[in-house]
């Protein structure tokens, strides 16, 4: 017998396409942020390694790409910031202010 999770749509979400609904689901699932053991790694169609965290709705499995912007946005999440936006509006989630570091990996976000 097939698991219901096998029939879910699978969507990879980059920070630029993050909606208030998906952000709220992430914060609900990972209220203290995500750990290394919660990150899923896979290769995309271009054979690039992607790291993402998973959040599931009734009909969709979202794989949200891990980034410094995502972590900072989750840390500073306040649902009141999005009350004037539709849940599916990718323009609602703005790039956070991030202090520059000496780590070149952070520049890849």
N, C-alpha and C positions, 0 to 999 in steps of 0.2 A: 504494500500500500504506500502510495506517495505521501510525503509530508506536505502540508499546506504551504510551508515556506518555499518549497521547490517551484511553486507556481507564481511566485511574486515577480513583478517587474523589477529589474535591477537597473539602478541609475547611479552613475558616477557624478558627483557634484564637486565642482571646483569652488573656491571661495567666492569668485565673481558671480556665481550662479546661486549662492546660498540665499534661501528665503527665510523670512521670520518663522515660518512653520517648522522648517527643518532645524533651524537654530534652536528653537524652543525644545524640540524633541531631543536634540543633542545635550542640551543643558539638563533636561530632565533625566536622561539616561546616565550622563556623566557629570553629576553635580559638583564633583571635586576635580574635574578635568579627567583626561584619559591617561592611562599608563601604557608603557611599551607593550605589555601583554594583551592590550585591547586593540592594538593597531594591526590591521590586516595588510599584508604585502602581496601584490600580484603584478603581473605584466599586462600592460594595455595592448591594444592592437598594433602599436608602433614598437612593441617589445621593450618599452620603458618600464622600470619598476615604479609602481605607485604604492604609496602608503596611505591608508584611509581608516577611518572609524566607521562602524556600522550603526545604522539606526533603521528600525523597521516600523512601517505603518501596516494597516490592515491589508493593503494590496501592493506595497512597494518596499523594496530593500534599497536604502540609500547608502552608498559608500562615499563618504565625505572626505576629500583629500586633506590629509594632515598638513598644517602649516603654522607658522608663528602667528599669522593673522587670525587663524581660526582659534588658536589657544587664547590669545588676548581678547578676542570678541566674546568667547565663552566666559572668560573670567569676569568681564565687565557687563555681562548680560543683565538687562532690565527690561521686562516685558512692556513697561510703559513707553519705552523708546520706540516701540513699533505699533502702538495703538492706532495711529493715523494711516497705517499701510495695510494693504491686503496681505493675507498670509502667504500668498504665492508670488509676491513682488520681489524680484531679485535686486531691485534698486534700493530697497529699504535698508539692507545690511551694508553699511559703509566700511571702508578700510579704516582700521583703528590706527591711532597714533602709536608708532613703535619707535623706541629709542634705538639708534644705531649701535651695533656691537662690532667687535673685532672678528666675529665668526662669519666667514664667507658663506657658510651654509644658510644662514639667515637671510641672505640676499636673494635666495632662490624662490622665496615665497611670492 
